[in-house]
Amino acid sequence: MKELVGMCKGCGKDVFCFDGFFNGVITEKKEIYCFDCNEGSTKHEKNPQS
């Protein structure tokens, strides 16, 4: 099952949940980032639960 969660704050790419697994990172400020933008950026705080 593939469900759209939102758009990446960094690049605008759609971020999905695949079979219950979120394919990205949500920051403490409730911003969504794809894995590529999260690894390449240190501007936002990482969610310790990610």
Residue pairs with C-beta under 8 A, 6 or more apart in sequence:
1 18
1 19
1 20
2 16
2 17
2 18
3 16
3 17
4 14
4 15
4 16
5 15
5 16
5 17
5 22
5 24
5 32
6 14
6 15
6 32
7 13
7 14
7 15
7 32
8 14
8 15
8 24
8 32
8 33
8 34
8 37
9 31
9 32
9 33
9 37
9 44
10 33
10 34
10 37
10 38
10 40
10 41
11 34
11 36
11 37
13 34
15 22
15 23
15 24
15 32
15 33
15 34
16 23
17 23
23 34
23 35
24 32
24 33
24 34
24 35
24 38
25 32
25 33
25 34
25 35
25 38
25 46
25 47
25 50
26 32
26 33
26 47
26 50
27 33
27 44
27 45
27 46
27 47
28 45
28 47
29 44
29 45
31 44
33 41
33 44
38 44
38 46
38 50
